[in-house]
Amino acid sequence: MTTPPEDLSYEQAREELADVVRRLEAGGLSLEESLALWERGEQLAGICQQRLDGARQRLDSLLDVPDGAGLDLA
């Protein structure tokens, strides 16, 4: 059973996403299973991005950086 997205931390989402990737790379799944895993992976990637965006916004506000001039963490 998976945790609801709103309850996942960045670390939890990243770990589950890594597991999804491992399972997809291992193969041996039906098309339906593969599609379900792919969809979960997309959802988890979105959660990770949301958490990172939130962290960046908090950092920018703490550093009093105007929008669009944030830290280049890429």
MARGU-928611 format. One record per atom (N, C-alpha, C, O): atom name; x negated, y, z. Coordinates in Angstrom, 3 decimals, decimal comma, padded with zeros to 6 digits, m for minus. Example, Ala and Ser with C-alpha at 12.3 -4.5 7.8 and 13.67 -1.06 7.14 Angstrom:
// residues 2
+-------+----------+----------+----------+
| atomo |       c1 |       c2 |       c3 |
+-------+----------+----------+----------+
|     N | m013,190 | m005,690 |  007,800 |
|    CA | m012,300 | m004,500 |  007,800 |
|     C | m013,200 | m003,300 |  007,800 |
|     O | m014,236 | m003,319 |  008,465 |
|     N | m012,850 | m002,250 |  007,080 |
|    CA | m013,670 | m001,060 |  007,140 |
|     C | m012,900 |  000,030 |  007,870 |
|     O | m013,409 |  001,138 |  008,039 |
+-------+----------+----------+----------+
***
This chain:
// residues 74
+-------+----------+----------+----------+
| atomo |       c1 |       c2 |       c3 |
+-------+----------+----------+----------+
|     N | m000,837 | m001,181 |  000,000 |
|    CA |  000,000 |  000,000 |  000,000 |
|     C | m000,883 |  001,247 |  000,000 |
|     O | m001,868 |  001,309 |  000,737 |
|     N | m000,542 |  002,227 | m000,811 |
|    CA | m001,340 |  003,437 | m000,906 |
|     C | m000,769 |  004,522 | m000,002 |
|     O |  000,424 |  004,546 |  000,303 |
|     N | m001,648 |  005,404 |  000,410 |
|    CA | m001,264 |  006,525 |  001,256 |
|     C | m000,619 |  007,596 |  000,385 |
|     O | m001,078 |  007,833 | m000,732 |
|     N |  000,440 |  008,252 |  000,874 |
|    CA |  001,030 |  009,342 |  000,092 |
|     C | m000,018 |  010,404 | m000,211 |
|     O | m000,856 |  010,704 |  000,640 |
|     N |  000,016 |  010,976 | m001,411 |
|    CA | m001,011 |  011,937 | m001,832 |
|     C | m001,210 |  013,093 | m000,860 |
|     O | m002,345 |  013,510 | m000,628 |
|     N | m000,139 |  013,615 | m000,292 |
|    CA | m000,282 |  014,772 |  000,576 |
|     C | m001,028 |  014,431 |  001,871 |
|     O | m001,487 |  015,333 |  002,571 |
|     N | m001,149 |  013,162 |  002,188 |
|    CA | m001,830 |  012,735 |  003,408 |
|     C | m003,295 |  012,365 |  003,183 |
|     O | m004,001 |  012,065 |  004,146 |
|     N | m003,763 |  012,380 |  001,950 |
|    CA | m005,130 |  011,969 |  001,655 |
|     C | m006,106 |  013,136 |  001,791 |
|     O | m005,852 |  014,233 |  001,294 |
|     N | m007,210 |  012,888 |  002,462 |
|    CA | m008,297 |  013,857 |  002,475 |
|     C | m009,068 |  013,700 |  001,162 |
|     O | m008,853 |  012,755 |  000,403 |
|     N | m009,961 |  014,642 |  000,921 |
|    CA | m010,812 |  014,534 | m000,265 |
|     C | m011,586 |  013,221 | m000,247 |
|     O | m011,656 |  012,518 | m001,255 |
|     N | m012,161 |  012,902 |  000,897 |
|    CA | m012,987 |  011,704 |  001,003 |
|     C | m012,168 |  010,434 |  000,763 |
|     O | m012,633 |  009,509 |  000,098 |
|     N | m010,956 |  010,393 |  001,303 |
|    CA | m010,091 |  009,226 |  001,093 |
|     C | m009,711 |  009,083 | m000,372 |
|     O | m009,746 |  007,981 | m000,919 |
|     N | m009,349 |  010,189 | m001,010 |
|    CA | m008,966 |  010,157 | m002,422 |
|     C | m010,144 |  009,736 | m003,290 |
|     O | m009,989 |  008,945 | m004,220 |
|     N | m011,326 |  010,271 | m002,979 |
|    CA | m012,532 |  009,926 | m003,748 |
|     C | m012,864 |  008,444 | m003,612 |
|     O | m013,208 |  007,789 | m004,596 |
|     N | m012,761 |  007,915 | m002,391 |
|    CA | m013,059 |  006,499 | m002,167 |
|     C | m012,063 |  005,602 | m002,901 |
|     O | m012,453 |  004,612 | m003,522 |
|     N | m010,786 |  005,949 | m002,828 |
|    CA | m009,791 |  005,147 | m003,531 |
|     C | m009,984 |  005,255 | m005,042 |
|     O | m009,807 |  004,271 | m005,760 |
|     N | m010,344 |  006,441 | m005,528 |
|    CA | m010,602 |  006,619 | m006,958 |
|     C | m011,781 |  005,753 | m007,393 |
|     O | m011,732 |  005,138 | m008,458 |
|     N | m012,829 |  005,697 | m006,592 |
|    CA | m013,980 |  004,845 | m006,913 |
|     C | m013,549 |  003,378 | m006,983 |
|     O | m014,019 |  002,634 | m007,843 |
|     N | m012,665 |  002,967 | m006,088 |
|    CA | m012,150 |  001,597 | m006,108 |
|     C | m011,336 |  001,335 | m007,370 |
|     O | m011,448 |  000,269 | m007,975 |
|     N | m010,524 |  002,298 | m007,764 |
|    CA | m009,733 |  002,158 | m008,996 |
|     C | m010,666 |  001,975 | m010,190 |
|     O | m010,438 |  001,109 | m011,035 |
|     N | m011,705 |  002,782 | m010,256 |
|    CA | m012,659 |  002,689 | m011,369 |
|     C | m013,337 |  001,324 | m011,364 |
|     O | m013,473 |  000,702 | m012,417 |
|     N | m013,761 |  000,852 | m010,203 |
|    CA | m014,404 | m000,472 | m010,125 |
|     C | m013,465 | m001,562 | m010,632 |
|     O | m013,875 | m002,441 | m011,390 |
|     N | m012,215 | m001,501 | m010,213 |
|    CA | m011,247 | m002,523 | m010,631 |
|     C | m010,982 | m002,469 | m012,131 |
|     O | m010,868 | m003,508 | m012,781 |
|     N | m010,885 | m001,267 | m012,678 |
|    CA | m010,667 | m001,145 | m014,123 |
|     C | m011,883 | m001,635 | m014,903 |
|     O | m011,739 | m002,306 | m015,925 |
|     N | m013,076 | m001,303 | m014,425 |
|    CA | m014,298 | m001,734 | m015,102 |
|     C | m014,494 | m003,240 | m015,032 |
|     O | m015,066 | m003,836 | m015,945 |
|     N | m014,021 | m003,861 | m013,950 |
|    CA | m014,173 | m005,306 | m013,794 |
|     C | m013,323 | m006,072 | m014,798 |
|     O | m013,654 | m007,199 | m015,166 |
|     N | m012,233 | m005,462 | m015,238 |
|    CA | m011,367 | m006,110 | m016,224 |
|     C | m010,548 | m007,228 | m015,610 |
|     O | m010,448 | m007,357 | m014,390 |
|     N | m009,964 | m008,036 | m016,489 |
|    CA | m009,175 | m009,164 | m016,052 |
|     C | m007,776 | m008,799 | m015,588 |
|     O | m007,077 | m009,634 | m015,012 |
|     N | m007,364 | m007,579 | m015,826 |
|    CA | m006,036 | m007,131 | m015,415 |
|     C | m005,085 | m007,164 | m016,605 |
|     O | m005,504 | m007,074 | m017,759 |
|     N | m003,821 | m007,293 | m016,306 |
|    CA | m002,822 | m007,192 | m017,366 |
|     C | m002,741 | m005,734 | m017,815 |
|     O | m003,230 | m004,832 | m017,135 |
|     N | m002,123 | m005,524 | m018,955 |
|    CA | m001,948 | m004,167 | m019,456 |
|     C | m001,162 | m003,332 | m018,454 |
|     O | m001,505 | m002,178 | m018,195 |
|     N | m000,117 | m003,910 | m017,898 |
|    CA |  000,719 | m003,195 | m016,926 |
|     C | m000,083 | m002,815 | m015,687 |
|     O |  000,034 | m001,694 | m015,191 |
|     N | m000,901 | m003,743 | m015,183 |
|    CA | m001,742 | m003,455 | m014,019 |
|     C | m002,764 | m002,362 | m014,338 |
|     O | m002,999 | m001,458 | m013,535 |
|     N | m003,357 | m002,462 | m015,509 |
|    CA | m004,347 | m001,460 | m015,929 |
|     C | m003,719 | m000,078 | m016,033 |
|     O | m004,308 |  000,907 | m015,587 |
|     N | m002,533 |  000,003 | m016,617 |
|    CA | m001,853 |  001,293 | m016,744 |
|     C | m001,489 |  001,870 | m015,383 |
|     O | m001,627 |  003,071 | m015,155 |
|     N | m001,027 |  001,017 | m014,484 |
|    CA | m000,687 |  001,485 | m013,135 |
|     C | m001,927 |  002,009 | m012,419 |
|     O | m001,871 |  003,043 | m011,754 |
|     N | m003,041 |  001,301 | m012,555 |
|    CA | m004,285 |  001,759 | m011,936 |
|     C | m004,757 |  003,071 | m012,560 |
|     O | m005,198 |  003,980 | m011,857 |
|     N | m004,659 |  003,157 | m013,884 |
|    CA | m005,062 |  004,388 | m014,584 |
|     C | m004,242 |  005,572 | m014,071 |
|     O | m004,789 |  006,641 | m013,800 |
|     N | m002,931 |  005,377 | m013,941 |
|    CA | m002,064 |  006,452 | m013,450 |
|     C | m002,435 |  006,847 | m012,024 |
|     O | m002,455 |  008,033 | m011,696 |
|     N | m002,726 |  005,870 | m011,182 |
|    CA | m003,140 |  006,172 | m009,814 |
|     C | m004,467 |  006,927 | m009,824 |
|     O | m004,667 |  007,860 | m009,047 |
|     N | m005,370 |  006,513 | m010,713 |
|    CA | m006,645 |  007,208 | m010,832 |
|     C | m006,462 |  008,665 | m011,230 |
|     O | m007,139 |  009,545 | m010,698 |
|     N | m005,556 |  008,922 | m012,160 |
|    CA | m005,269 |  010,302 | m012,571 |
|     C | m004,731 |  011,102 | m011,393 |
|     O | m005,118 |  012,252 | m011,186 |
|     N | m003,845 |  010,493 | m010,627 |
|    CA | m003,278 |  011,145 | m009,455 |
|     C | m004,374 |  011,451 | m008,432 |
|     O | m004,420 |  012,550 | m007,878 |
|     N | m005,239 |  010,498 | m008,187 |
|    CA | m006,325 |  010,681 | m007,228 |
|     C | m007,318 |  011,747 | m007,688 |
|     O | m007,805 |  012,536 | m006,879 |
|     N | m007,614 |  011,767 | m008,978 |
|    CA | m008,516 |  012,796 | m009,509 |
|     C | m007,910 |  014,184 | m009,306 |
|     O | m008,619 |  015,138 | m008,984 |
|     N | m006,602 |  014,286 | m009,495 |
|    CA | m005,918 |  015,560 | m009,266 |
|     C | m005,981 |  015,982 | m007,805 |
|     O | m006,169 |  017,160 | m007,502 |
|     N | m005,823 |  015,022 | m006,903 |
|    CA | m005,912 |  015,315 | m005,464 |
|     C | m007,311 |  015,822 | m005,123 |
|     O | m007,467 |  016,810 | m004,405 |
|     N | m008,327 |  015,133 | m005,646 |
|    CA | m009,711 |  015,566 | m005,402 |
|     C | m009,915 |  016,997 | m005,898 |
|     O | m010,520 |  017,817 | m005,206 |
|     N | m009,415 |  017,293 | m007,085 |
|    CA | m009,579 |  018,638 | m007,643 |
|     C | m008,861 |  019,676 | m006,790 |
|     O | m009,392 |  020,763 | m006,559 |
|     N | m007,664 |  019,352 | m006,322 |
|    CA | m006,922 |  020,278 | m005,457 |
|     C | m007,691 |  020,556 | m004,169 |
|     O | m007,789 |  021,701 | m003,728 |
|     N | m008,233 |  019,496 | m003,572 |
|    CA | m008,978 |  019,671 | m002,319 |
|     C | m010,233 |  020,519 | m002,561 |
|     O | m010,555 |  021,388 | m001,751 |
|     N | m010,938 |  020,273 | m003,662 |
|    CA | m012,128 |  021,069 | m003,978 |
|     C | m011,764 |  022,520 | m004,264 |
|     O | m012,464 |  023,431 | m003,822 |
|     N | m010,678 |  022,744 | m004,998 |
|    CA | m010,236 |  024,114 | m005,283 |
|     C | m009,886 |  024,839 | m003,982 |
|     O | m010,214 |  026,013 | m003,813 |
|     N | m009,219 |  024,136 | m003,068 |
|    CA | m008,870 |  024,733 | m001,785 |
|     C | m010,105 |  025,096 | m000,981 |
|     O | m010,162 |  026,155 | m000,356 |
|     N | m011,090 |  024,215 | m001,000 |
|    CA | m012,338 |  024,493 | m000,281 |
|     C | m013,049 |  025,698 | m000,895 |
|     O | m013,590 |  026,539 | m000,177 |
|     N | m013,045 |  025,774 | m002,210 |
|    CA | m013,694 |  026,908 | m002,893 |
|     C | m012,988 |  028,211 | m002,534 |
|     O | m013,644 |  029,225 | m002,294 |
|     N | m011,662 |  028,193 | m002,495 |
|    CA | m010,907 |  029,403 | m002,136 |
|     C | m011,221 |  029,828 | m000,701 |
|     O | m011,387 |  031,016 | m000,424 |
|     N | m011,301 |  028,864 |  000,201 |
|    CA | m011,626 |  029,192 |  001,588 |
|     C | m013,029 |  029,793 |  001,692 |
|     O | m013,242 |  030,773 |  002,405 |
|     N | m013,981 |  029,193 |  000,971 |
|    CA | m015,339 |  029,741 |  000,977 |
|     C | m015,367 |  031,156 |  000,417 |
|     O | m015,995 |  032,049 |  000,985 |
|     N | m014,681 |  031,346 | m000,697 |
|    CA | m014,648 |  032,673 | m001,309 |
|     C | m014,037 |  033,704 | m000,363 |
|     O | m014,520 |  034,832 | m000,269 |
|     N | m012,970 |  033,310 |  000,337 |
|    CA | m012,338 |  034,267 |  001,258 |
|     C | m013,244 |  034,544 |  002,455 |
|     O | m013,285 |  035,670 |  002,950 |
|     N | m013,961 |  033,540 |  002,920 |
|    CA | m014,896 |  033,761 |  004,027 |
|     C | m016,053 |  034,667 |  003,623 |
|     O | m016,554 |  035,459 |  004,421 |
|     N | m016,459 |  034,532 |  002,376 |
|    CA | m017,566 |  035,346 |  001,876 |
|     C | m017,073 |  036,662 |  001,293 |
|     O | m017,869 |  037,492 |  000,854 |
|     N | m015,723 |  036,853 |  001,289 |
|    CA | m015,093 |  038,052 |  000,752 |
|     C | m015,514 |  038,304 | m000,690 |
|     O | m015,910 |  039,409 | m001,061 |
|     N | m015,416 |  037,245 | m001,491 |
|    CA | m015,776 |  037,319 | m002,903 |
|     C | m014,507 |  037,573 | m003,704 |
|     O | m013,519 |  036,862 | m003,515 |
|     N | m014,501 |  038,572 | m004,599 |
|    CA | m013,314 |  038,830 | m005,426 |
|     C | m012,983 |  037,626 | m006,305 |
|     O | m013,878 |  036,877 | m006,698 |
|     N | m011,691 |  037,438 | m006,614 |
|    CA | m011,270 |  036,344 | m007,495 |
|     C | m012,032 |  036,396 | m008,809 |
|     O | m012,281 |  037,472 | m009,352 |
|     N | m012,395 |  035,237 | m009,310 |
|    CA | m013,098 |  035,153 | m010,578 |
|     C | m014,594 |  035,314 | m010,453 |
|     O | m015,330 |  035,072 | m011,410 |
|     N | m015,052 |  035,721 | m009,283 |
|    CA | m016,492 |  035,910 | m009,081 |
|     C | m016,990 |  034,929 | m008,010 |
|     O | m017,950 |  035,212 | m007,294 |
|     N | m016,330 |  033,789 | m007,916 |
|    CA | m016,650 |  032,818 | m006,882 |
|     C | m017,990 |  032,145 | m007,081 |
|     O | m018,704 |  032,390 | m008,054 |
|     N | m018,302 |  031,301 | m006,141 |
|    CA | m019,544 |  030,550 | m006,210 |
|     C | m019,537 |  029,628 | m007,403 |
|     O | m018,512 |  029,018 | m007,705 |
|     N | m020,648 |  029,513 | m008,083 |
|    CA | m020,774 |  028,581 | m009,191 |
|     C | m021,322 |  027,276 | m008,637 |
|     O | m022,534 |  027,070 | m008,579 |
|     N | m020,392 |  026,382 | m008,224 |
|    CA | m020,799 |  025,125 | m007,606 |
|     C | m020,961 |  024,009 | m008,624 |
|     O | m021,268 |  022,874 | m008,259 |
|     N | m020,758 |  024,319 | m009,888 |
|    CA | m020,838 |  023,284 | m010,925 |
|     C | m022,253 |  022,935 | m011,238 |
|     O | m022,504 |  022,082 | m012,089 |
+-------+----------+----------+----------+
***
